[in-house]
Amino acid sequence: MAKYTKLAADIVKNVGGKSNVISLAHCITRLRFKLKDEGKANTDVLKAMDGVVTVVQSGGQYQVVIGNAVGEVYDEILASQGIQAAGGDVAAEDDTPKKPLDIFIDTVSGIFTPVLGVLAASGMVKGLTALLAAFNIIGTESGTYQVMSIIGDAFFYFLPIFLGYSAAKKFKMSEFAAMAIGAAMVYPSLAKIMEGEILYDVLTGTIFESSVRLEFLGIPVLLMSYASSVIPIILAVFVGAKVERFYMKVVPTLLKGFGVPFLTLLTMIPLTLLVVGPVATWAGKALGAAATGLFDISPVIAGLFIGGIWQIAVMFGLHWGLIPIMIQNIVTFGADPVVITMFGTTFAQIGVVLAIILRTKDKKLKGIAIPAFLSGIFGVTEPAIYGVTLPRKKYFIMSCIGGAIGGALVALLGVKLYIFGGLGIFQYPCFIDPVTNDLSGMYSGMIVSAVAFVAGFAMAFPTYKDDPKVLESADAPVESAPVVENNQSETSAQDFKSEMLKSPLTGNVVKLSDVPDEVFATGILGKGIAVEPTEGKIIAPADGEVTTLFPTGHAIGIKTVNGAELLIHIGMDTVKMNGDGFKTHVQQGDKIKQGQLLIEFDIAKIKAAGYPVITPFVVTNYTEYKDIITTEEKTVKGGDSFITTAV
């Protein structure tokens, strides 16, 4: 165990230190920490550490995936770091409340991480298109402009579909079911219906008065535009994941393949349109009424309010409650002095981002921030918000403060929006009075953008500091005991032979990529396949030896006589059942024969406890083989041909 002393110390240090650890347990591949504050853990450092496969945060546990050496690392942590093993009454401390803002920001930024590259690229295309049009290099009626607009706008317009996928990963929902919900939200027919005949109005005489153009089962549907929205799809997938899990429990196994998606979509799409839409619409109208009321009392206070909360409103889709005010003001009075107080927010945001670019030594962060800054110049700030400032909470707050300053200045200088046009620097011409051709509004707009930019920059530049631990991990990997990649044995001198591995259980075959656990689904632990079992028995897939048997009986490791190293993991997170519902018939170190009963488990009890029973079966030393060939059958019985290892 001495060889893992450094690794153990580094892990404890980067989960926030001993004082941040409530308790520690381990399963067959992972250290499972219960932390007082997961925000104190240096996740990026741990992921980059030699000896750590990855990090997973799930179900209130901070899981550090080690692989085959997890038992030795666990023992070393207990022995040398003084960490308490899970058990007794310490688990009660896991109920330490987390700040709602921290939970919200961590969730949203985590969902956006996979799409940041395309988000930044789309923003840059939009900016480039606006620039080419502004200098008359391409005409706005030309085919080139139309194609460029499609390239830049497509991702943003269909953002709910893309976020549906990444939110499903976060909330453990079927990705394609979540994408279907997102697709329904931006379905073209909805836009046409929103322009159609009004059936009747509801809540007349209140600020929530709304026109109904569509009913579902007699229930009024209050439609809103979901294109480019963020929060509605995240909320929909959050609820959808719970609905899907409910149907997974009650739908018979033979019908799950189509029955669960059928019921999930039939429930969630109407629920999204009936509930998420109205809530967002009414919240937006309330925000609009508050803004107008404030502007009537004091334009400067209204500017502070609108400029300060605008970016948050956009994230929730609440800005749609202010857009009608802008339109009505322009149509009725020829200009809008109210909603345009949000103008400075773009420049405050990129001021903060530029400060971070100049101060950071983190190449990865700089690679995200530079294109985000460029697209922000042209008014596209989503890459800056979700990729740079929002994950670093106080810098997002700084950008909001800069936006508030800009909003107050817009009101103070009397800047008005006369026409709809570009965003960012291309919004300057929209401040020119088309009747008098007075340019003073444009010059005032330039002053506002400069002040907001400087305010954001001035707050961020002197305060920004990189996390030195993250930089250390990027520049020089943390030293630790060598662990062979892909969890192979440290010595593998034997000759490997091709063999046919038999199915260890009976049930429906599932692709490994569909397992609701990213470590298995991404193949980090090995290549193979999974089964949704219909019978609670695990039999030996080949002759060999039991190399690992977890005390709870939920997982077993086997090495076959031909050299294949196998892992069978019954269900997901079933380690938390502490052996309840599992019965082992072998011990670690036992020699086994193909077809021999290894473990019995209670499917109904696992499902009743709320855990997926899907069981991955992987070859962990797959790099020793030319190919791992899995069955193409949809169902298997214990003992059927299942996996072929080819040398």
C-alpha positions in Angstrom: 0.0 0.0 0.0 3.0 2.3 0.5 3.1 2.9 -3.3 -0.3 4.6 -3.0 0.6 7.0 -0.2 1.2 10.0 -2.5 -1.9 9.3 -4.5 -4.0 9.0 -1.4 -2.6 12.3 0.0 -3.2 14.1 -3.3 -6.8 12.8 -3.5 -7.7 13.9 0.0 -6.1 17.3 -0.5 -8.1 17.9 -3.7 -11.4 16.8 -2.3 -11.1 19.8 0.1 -8.9 18.2 2.7 -9.8 15.9 5.7 -12.0 18.6 7.3 -14.3 18.6 4.2 -14.8 14.8 4.2 -17.8 13.4 6.1 -17.0 9.8 5.3 -15.6 7.5 2.6 -16.7 4.2 1.1 -15.7 2.4 -2.0 -17.3 0.1 -4.6 -15.5 -2.1 -7.1 -14.0 0.9 -9.1 -14.7 4.1 -7.2 -13.9 6.0 -4.0 -17.3 7.4 -2.8 -16.8 10.5 -0.7 -19.5 12.3 1.2 -18.3 15.9 1.4 -19.5 18.8 3.4 -19.0 21.1 0.5 -18.4 19.7 -3.0 -17.5 23.2 -4.2 -14.3 23.0 -2.3 -13.1 20.0 -4.3 -10.7 20.6 -7.2 -12.4 18.4 -9.7 -10.3 19.5 -12.7 -7.1 18.7 -10.7 -8.4 15.3 -9.7 -9.4 14.4 -13.3 -5.9 15.3 -14.5 -4.2 13.3 -11.8 -2.2 10.2 -12.8 -4.0 7.3 -11.1 -7.5 8.8 -11.3 -9.7 7.7 -14.2 -12.4 10.4 -13.8 -14.7 12.1 -11.3 -18.4 11.7 -11.0 -20.8 13.8 -8.9 -24.0 11.9 -8.3 -26.6 11.2 -5.7 -24.9 13.3 -3.0 -21.7 11.4 -3.5 -18.4 12.7 -4.9 -17.0 9.7 -6.7 -13.4 9.4 -7.7 -13.0 6.6 -10.2 -9.7 4.6 -9.6 -10.2 1.2 -11.3 -8.8 -2.1 -10.1 -6.6 -0.5 -7.5 -9.5 1.2 -5.6 -9.2 -1.2 -2.6 -5.6 -0.4 -2.0 -6.1 3.3 -2.5 -9.1 3.2 -0.1 -7.1 1.3 2.5 -4.2 3.8 2.2 -6.5 6.8 2.7 -8.0 5.3 5.8 -4.5 4.4 7.2 -2.5 7.4 6.3 -5.0 10.3 6.1 -7.3 9.6 9.1 -10.4 9.6 7.0 -13.5 7.9 8.5 -15.1 5.0 6.7 -18.8 5.3 5.9 -20.9 3.9 8.7 -22.4 4.7 12.0 -24.3 7.9 12.2 -22.0 10.1 10.1 -24.2 9.9 7.1 -26.6 12.2 8.7 -24.1 15.0 8.3 -24.5 14.6 4.5 -27.7 16.6 4.8 -25.7 19.8 5.0 -27.7 22.3 2.9 -26.2 23.7 -0.2 -26.9 27.3 -1.3 -29.6 27.4 -3.9 -27.6 29.8 -6.1 -24.6 27.5 -6.0 -26.8 24.5 -7.0 -28.4 26.5 -9.8 -25.1 27.9 -11.2 -23.3 24.6 -11.0 -26.2 22.8 -12.8 -26.6 25.4 -15.6 -22.8 25.7 -16.2 -22.4 21.9 -16.1 -25.1 21.5 -18.7 -23.5 24.2 -21.0 -20.0 22.7 -20.8 -20.4 20.2 -23.6 -21.8 22.8 -26.0 -19.4 25.7 -25.3 -17.2 25.2 -28.4 -20.2 25.3 -30.9 -21.8 28.1 -28.9 -18.7 30.2 -29.2 -18.3 29.3 -32.9 -21.9 30.2 -33.7 -21.5 33.6 -31.9 -18.4 34.4 -33.9 -20.2 33.6 -37.2 -23.1 35.9 -36.2 -20.6 38.7 -35.4 -18.8 38.1 -38.7 -22.0 38.3 -40.6 -23.1 41.5 -39.0 -19.6 43.0 -39.7 -19.7 42.1 -43.4 -23.2 43.5 -43.7 -22.3 46.7 -41.9 -19.5 47.5 -44.2 -21.6 46.6 -47.3 -19.3 43.7 -48.2 -22.3 41.5 -48.5 -25.9 42.7 -48.9 -28.6 41.7 -46.4 -30.7 40.4 -49.3 -27.9 38.3 -50.8 -27.8 34.6 -50.7 -24.4 34.8 -49.0 -25.9 36.8 -46.1 -28.8 34.3 -45.8 -26.5 31.3 -45.6 -24.2 33.0 -43.1 -27.2 33.9 -41.0 -28.3 30.2 -41.1 -24.9 29.1 -39.9 -24.8 31.6 -37.1 -28.5 31.4 -36.0 -29.2 27.6 -36.3 -27.5 26.6 -33.1 -29.0 29.4 -31.1 -32.5 28.9 -32.5 -32.5 25.2 -31.7 -30.7 25.6 -28.4 -33.4 23.8 -26.4 -32.7 20.6 -28.4 -28.9 20.7 -27.7 -29.5 21.6 -24.1 -32.0 18.8 -23.8 -29.2 16.4 -24.6 -26.7 17.7 -22.2 -29.4 18.2 -19.5 -30.4 14.6 -19.9 -26.8 13.6 -19.2 -26.8 15.7 -16.0 -30.2 14.5 -14.7 -29.9 10.9 -15.9 -32.7 10.9 -18.5 -32.8 9.3 -21.9 -31.0 11.7 -24.2 -33.3 11.3 -27.2 -36.4 11.7 -25.1 -35.1 14.9 -23.7 -34.1 16.1 -27.3 -37.7 15.3 -28.4 -39.0 17.6 -25.7 -36.7 20.4 -26.8 -37.7 19.8 -30.5 -41.4 20.2 -29.5 -40.6 23.5 -27.9 -39.3 24.9 -31.1 -41.6 23.1 -33.5 -42.4 25.4 -36.4 -46.1 25.0 -36.1 -46.1 26.7 -32.7 -44.7 29.9 -34.2 -47.5 29.9 -36.8 -50.2 29.2 -34.1 -48.8 32.2 -32.1 -49.6 34.4 -35.0 -53.0 32.9 -35.6 -56.6 33.6 -34.4 -57.1 34.4 -30.7 -59.7 32.1 -29.2 -60.2 34.1 -26.0 -58.3 35.9 -23.3 -57.6 34.7 -19.8 -57.0 36.6 -16.5 -58.3 39.8 -18.1 -57.8 42.9 -16.1 -54.5 41.7 -14.6 -50.9 42.0 -15.6 -51.1 38.2 -16.4 -53.8 38.8 -19.1 -52.9 36.4 -21.9 -54.4 35.4 -25.3 -55.2 31.8 -25.9 -54.8 30.5 -29.4 -54.6 26.8 -28.6 -56.2 24.3 -26.2 -55.1 20.8 -25.1 -57.9 18.6 -23.8 -59.8 21.8 -23.1 -57.0 23.4 -21.1 -55.7 26.7 -22.4 -52.1 26.6 -23.7 -50.3 30.0 -23.3 -47.6 29.8 -25.9 -44.3 31.6 -25.8 -41.2 31.6 -28.0 -38.7 29.0 -26.7 -36.1 29.6 -29.4 -32.7 30.3 -27.8 -34.2 29.9 -24.3 -32.3 28.1 -21.6 -34.1 27.5 -18.4 -37.4 26.1 -19.7 -35.8 23.1 -21.3 -33.6 22.5 -18.2 -36.6 22.5 -16.0 -38.5 20.3 -18.4 -35.7 17.7 -18.5 -35.3 17.9 -14.7 -39.0 17.0 -14.3 -38.9 14.6 -17.2 -36.1 12.6 -15.6 -38.2 11.9 -12.6 -41.2 11.1 -14.7 -39.1 8.7 -16.8 -37.8 6.9 -13.7 -41.3 6.5 -12.5 -42.4 4.8 -15.7 -39.3 2.7 -15.7 -40.5 1.2 -12.4 -44.1 0.6 -13.4 -43.9 -0.4 -17.1 -43.4 -4.2 -17.7 -39.9 -5.1 -18.8 -41.0 -6.4 -22.2 -42.6 -3.0 -23.0 -39.9 -0.7 -21.6 -38.2 -0.2 -24.9 -41.1 1.8 -26.4 -43.5 2.1 -23.5 -41.3 4.3 -21.3 -40.5 6.8 -24.1 -44.2 6.8 -25.2 -45.5 7.6 -21.8 -42.7 10.1 -21.0 -43.2 12.2 -24.1 -47.0 12.0 -23.8 -46.7 13.3 -20.3 -43.8 15.8 -20.6 -44.5 17.7 -23.8 -48.0 18.8 -22.8 -46.8 19.5 -19.3 -44.0 21.6 -20.6 -46.4 23.6 -22.9 -49.1 23.9 -20.2 -46.9 24.7 -17.2 -43.4 25.8 -18.1 -44.7 28.2 -20.7 -47.3 29.9 -18.6 -44.9 30.2 -15.6 -42.2 31.8 -17.8 -44.8 34.0 -19.5 -46.3 35.3 -16.3 -43.0 35.7 -14.6 -41.9 37.8 -17.6 -45.0 39.9 -17.5 -44.5 40.6 -13.8 -40.9 41.6 -14.5 -42.1 43.9 -17.3 -44.7 45.5 -15.0 -42.1 46.1 -12.3 -39.7 47.6 -14.8 -42.3 50.0 -16.2 -43.5 51.0 -12.8 -39.9 51.7 -11.7 -39.3 53.8 -14.8 -42.3 55.9 -14.1 -41.0 56.5 -10.5 -37.3 57.0 -11.4 -35.7 56.3 -14.8 -32.3 56.0 -13.2 -33.5 53.4 -10.6 -35.3 51.5 -13.4 -32.1 51.6 -15.5 -30.1 50.2 -12.5 -32.8 47.4 -12.1 -33.1 46.4 -15.7 -29.4 46.7 -16.5 -28.6 44.7 -13.4 -31.0 41.8 -13.9 -31.1 41.6 -17.7 -28.6 38.7 -18.1 -30.4 36.7 -15.4 -33.7 37.4 -17.1 -32.4 36.2 -20.4 -31.2 32.9 -18.8 -34.7 32.3 -17.4 -36.4 33.5 -20.6 -38.1 36.2 -18.6 -36.9 39.0 -20.9 -39.8 38.1 -23.2 -41.9 40.0 -20.7 -39.9 43.2 -21.5 -39.7 42.8 -25.3 -43.4 43.6 -25.8 -42.9 46.8 -23.8 -40.0 47.7 -26.2 -42.1 47.0 -29.3 -45.1 48.9 -27.9 -43.1 51.9 -27.0 -41.5 52.1 -30.5 -44.8 51.6 -32.3 -46.7 54.1 -30.1 -44.1 56.7 -29.2 -41.5 56.2 -31.9 -38.8 55.2 -29.4 -38.2 53.0 -26.4 -36.4 54.6 -23.4 -37.2 51.8 -20.9 -36.0 48.3 -22.0 -33.0 49.7 -23.8 -31.5 50.4 -20.4 -30.2 46.8 -20.8 -27.8 48.1 -23.5 -24.7 48.3 -21.3 -24.9 44.6 -20.1 -23.1 43.3 -23.2 -20.2 45.6 -22.7 -19.9 45.0 -19.0 -19.8 41.3 -19.7 -17.0 41.5 -22.3 -15.1 44.0 -20.0 -15.0 41.3 -17.3 -14.0 38.6 -19.9 -11.2 40.8 -21.3 -9.8 41.2 -17.8 -9.9 37.5 -17.3 -8.1 36.9 -20.7 -5.3 39.3 -19.7 -4.9 37.9 -16.2 -5.3 34.1 -16.7 -2.5 31.7 -17.4 -5.0 28.9 -17.9 -4.7 28.0 -21.6 -8.0 26.2 -21.7 -9.9 29.1 -20.1 -8.2 31.5 -22.5 -9.1 29.4 -25.4 -12.8 29.7 -24.4 -12.6 33.4 -23.4 -11.1 34.9 -26.5 -13.8 33.8 -29.0 -16.4 34.6 -26.3 -15.0 38.1 -26.1 -15.0 38.5 -29.9 -18.6 37.3 -30.3 -19.6 39.5 -27.3 -18.4 42.6 -29.2 -21.2 41.9 -31.6 -23.8 41.4 -28.9 -23.7 37.6 -28.6 -22.8 37.0 -24.9 -24.0 33.4 -24.3 -20.4 32.0 -24.7 -19.1 34.6 -22.3 -21.8 34.0 -19.7 -21.9 30.2 -19.7 -18.3 29.5 -20.6 -16.4 32.2 -18.6 -18.2 34.3 -16.0 -21.2 32.2 -14.7 -18.9 29.3 -13.6 -16.9 31.9 -11.7 -19.8 33.3 -9.8 -18.4 36.6 -8.5 -17.3 37.6 -12.0 -20.8 37.1 -13.4 -22.1 39.3 -10.5 -19.5 41.9 -11.5 -20.9 41.9 -15.1 -24.4 42.4 -13.7 -23.1 45.4 -11.6 -21.5 46.8 -14.7 -24.8 46.3 -16.6 -26.6 48.2 -13.8 -24.2 51.1 -14.1 -24.7 51.2 -17.8 -28.5 51.0 -17.4 -28.5 54.0 -15.0 -26.4 55.9 -17.5 -28.7 55.1 -20.4 -31.6 56.6 -18.4 -29.6 59.6 -17.2 -28.4 60.5 -20.8 -31.9 59.9 -22.2 -30.8 57.3 -24.8 -33.7 55.9 -26.8 -34.0 53.0 -29.2 -35.7 54.1 -32.4 -35.4 51.1 -34.6 -34.6 47.4 -34.4 -31.2 46.5 -35.7 -28.0 44.7 -34.7 -26.7 43.9 -31.3 -23.5 45.0 -29.5 -21.5 47.7 -31.4 -24.0 47.4 -34.4 -26.8 48.7 -32.2 -25.2 52.2 -32.3 -27.1 53.3 -35.4 -30.4 52.3 -33.8 -30.0 55.3 -31.5 -30.2 57.8 -34.3 -33.5 59.7 -34.4 -34.8 58.9 -37.9 -37.0 62.0 -38.0 -34.3 64.6 -37.1 -31.2 62.6 -37.9 -29.9 63.6 -34.5 -26.7 61.7 -33.8 -26.5 62.5 -30.1 -28.2 59.3 -29.1 -25.6 57.3 -31.0 -22.8 59.1 -29.3 -24.5 58.7 -25.9 -24.8 55.0 -26.6 -21.0 54.8 -27.3 -20.4 56.5 -24.0 -22.7 54.0 -22.2 -20.9 51.1 -23.8 -17.5 52.5 -22.8 -18.5 53.1 -19.2 -20.1 49.7 -18.8 -17.0 48.1 -20.4 -14.6 49.9 -18.1 -16.7 49.2 -15.0 -16.7 45.5 -15.7 -13.0 45.5 -16.5 -12.0 47.6 -13.5 -13.8 45.3 -11.1 -12.4 42.1 -12.6 -8.8 42.9 -13.5 -7.4 43.6 -10.1 -9.3 40.8 -8.4 -9.0 37.9 -10.8 -6.7 35.1 -9.8 -6.3 31.6 -11.3 -6.7 28.6 -9.1 -3.0 27.7 -8.7 -3.9 24.0 -8.2 -5.6 23.9 -11.6 -2.6 25.5 -13.2 -0.3 23.1 -11.5 -2.2 20.2 -12.8 -2.2 21.6 -16.3 1.5 22.4 -16.4 2.8 19.4 -14.5 0.7 16.3 -13.8 0.5 15.3 -10.1 2.9 12.6 -9.2 1.5 9.4 -7.9 1.9 5.7 -8.2 1.8 4.4 -11.7 -1.6 2.9 -12.6 -1.8 1.1 -15.9 -4.3 2.7 -18.3 -7.7 1.0 -18.8 -7.3 -0.7 -15.4 -5.1 -3.5 -16.7 -3.1 -5.7 -14.4 0.3 -4.3 -13.6 1.8 -7.6 -14.9 0.3 -9.3 -17.9 3.0 -11.6 -19.2 0.6 -14.3 -20.2 -0.5 -15.0 -23.7 -4.0 -13.9 -24.4 -6.4 -16.2 -26.4 -9.6 -15.5 -28.2 -12.6 -16.9 -26.4 -16.4 -16.8 -26.4 -17.8 -15.4 -23.2 -21.2 -16.6 -22.2 -24.0 -14.3 -20.9 -23.9 -14.2 -17.1 -27.6 -13.5 -16.9 -31.0 -13.6 -18.6 -32.7 -10.5 -19.9 -32.9 -7.8 -22.6 -29.6 -6.7 -24.2 -28.7 -3.0 -23.9 -25.9 -1.0 -25.5 -23.2 0.0 -23.1 -23.6 3.6 -24.3 -27.2 3.5 -22.9 -26.2 2.6 -19.4 -27.3 5.5 -17.1 -23.8 6.0 -15.7 -21.2 8.0 -17.7 -18.2 5.9 -16.5 -19.7 2.7 -18.0 -21.4 4.5 -20.9 -18.3 6.2 -22.2 -16.2 2.9 -22.0 -13.8 4.3 -19.4 -13.9 1.0 -17.5 -13.8 -1.2 -20.5 -15.7 -2.4 -23.6 -18.7 -4.7 -23.5 -22.5 -4.7 -23.3 -25.3 -4.6 -20.7 -28.4 -6.5 -19.8 -31.7 -5.4 -18.3 -32.2 -8.6 -16.3 -35.5 -10.5 -16.0 -34.0 -13.2 -13.7 -31.9 -12.4 -10.6 -29.0 -14.8 -11.1 -25.4 -14.2 -12.2 -23.6 -17.2 -13.6 -19.9 -17.6 -14.6 -19.4 -16.5 -18.2 -16.2 -18.6 -18.5 -13.8 -20.8 -16.5 -11.5 -18.7 -14.4 -11.0 -17.1 -11.0 -12.9 -14.6 -8.9 -10.4 -11.7 -8.6 -12.7 -9.2 -6.9 -16.0 -9.7 -4.9 -17.4 -6.7 -3.2 -18.8 -7.5 0.3 -22.2 -6.1 -0.7 -22.4 -8.6 -3.5 -23.4 -6.0 -6.1 -20.3 -6.5 -8.3 -17.8 -9.1 -9.2 -14.5 -9.2 -11.0 -13.3 -12.3 -12.9 -10.2 -13.3 -14.7 -10.7 -16.1 -17.3 -8.3 -18.9 -18.0 -7.6 -17.3 -21.3 -6.6 -13.9 -19.7 -9.8 -11.8 -20.1 -10.4 -9.5 -17.1 -14.1 -9.1 -16.6 -16.3 -6.8 -14.5 -20.0 -7.5 -13.9 -21.8 -4.7 -12.0 -25.4 -5.4 -10.9 -27.5 -2.3 -11.2 -26.4 1.3 -10.8 -25.5 2.8 -7.3 -26.6 -0.5 -5.8 -23.7 -0.3 -3.4 -25.9 1.9 -1.4 -28.2 -1.1 -0.6 -25.4 -2.5 1.6 -26.0 -6.0 0.5 -29.7 -6.1 1.0 -31.2 -8.2 -1.8 -27.9 -9.8 -2.8 -26.6 -13.3 -2.0 -23.2 -14.5 -3.0 -22.3 -18.1 -3.7 -18.5 -17.7 -4.2 -15.7 -16.0 -2.4 -12.8 -13.9 -3.7 -10.0 -16.2 -4.9 -12.3 -19.1 -5.8 -11.8 -21.0 -9.0 -15.0 -21.1 -11.0 -16.5 -23.0 -14.0 -18.6 -21.6 -16.8 -22.3 -21.7 -15.8 -21.6 -21.9 -12.1 -24.0 -19.8 -9.9 -22.1 -16.8 -8.6 -24.6 -14.3 -7.2 -28.4 -14.1 -6.7 -30.1 -10.7 -6.5 -33.7 -9.5 -5.9 -34.8 -7.4 -9.0 -38.0 -6.2 -7.3 -36.1 -5.0 -4.2 -33.5 -3.1 -6.3 -36.3 -1.3 -8.2 -38.3 -0.6 -5.1 -35.2 1.1 -3.7 -35.2 3.4 -6.7 -32.0 2.1 -8.5 -31.7 1.0 -12.1 -31.2 -2.8 -12.4 -29.4 -2.6 -15.7 -26.2 -4.6 -15.4 -23.0 -3.8 -17.4 -20.6 -6.7 -18.4 -17.3 -5.3 -19.6 -13.8 -6.5 -20.5 -11.6 -4.2 -18.6 -8.3 -5.2 -20.3 -9.8 -4.8 -23.8 -6.6 -3.1 -25.1 -5.0 -6.6 -25.1 -7.3 -7.6 -27.9 -7.8 -6.6 -31.5 -11.6 -6.4 -31.0 -14.3 -7.0 -28.5 -17.4 -8.3 -30.4 -20.7 -8.2 -28.7 -23.9 -10.1 -29.5 -26.5 -8.6 -31.8 -29.4 -10.4 -30.2 -32.0 -8.3 -28.4 -32.5 -10.8 -25.6 -30.3 -13.4 -24.0 -30.5 -16.3 -21.6 -27.8 -17.2 -19.1 -25.2 -19.3 -20.9 -25.9 -17.8 -24.4 -23.0 -16.6 -26.5 -22.5 -13.0 -25.6 -19.0 -11.5 -26.1 -16.1 -12.7 -28.3 -12.5 -11.5 -27.5 -10.4 -11.5 -30.7 -6.6 -11.5 -30.6 
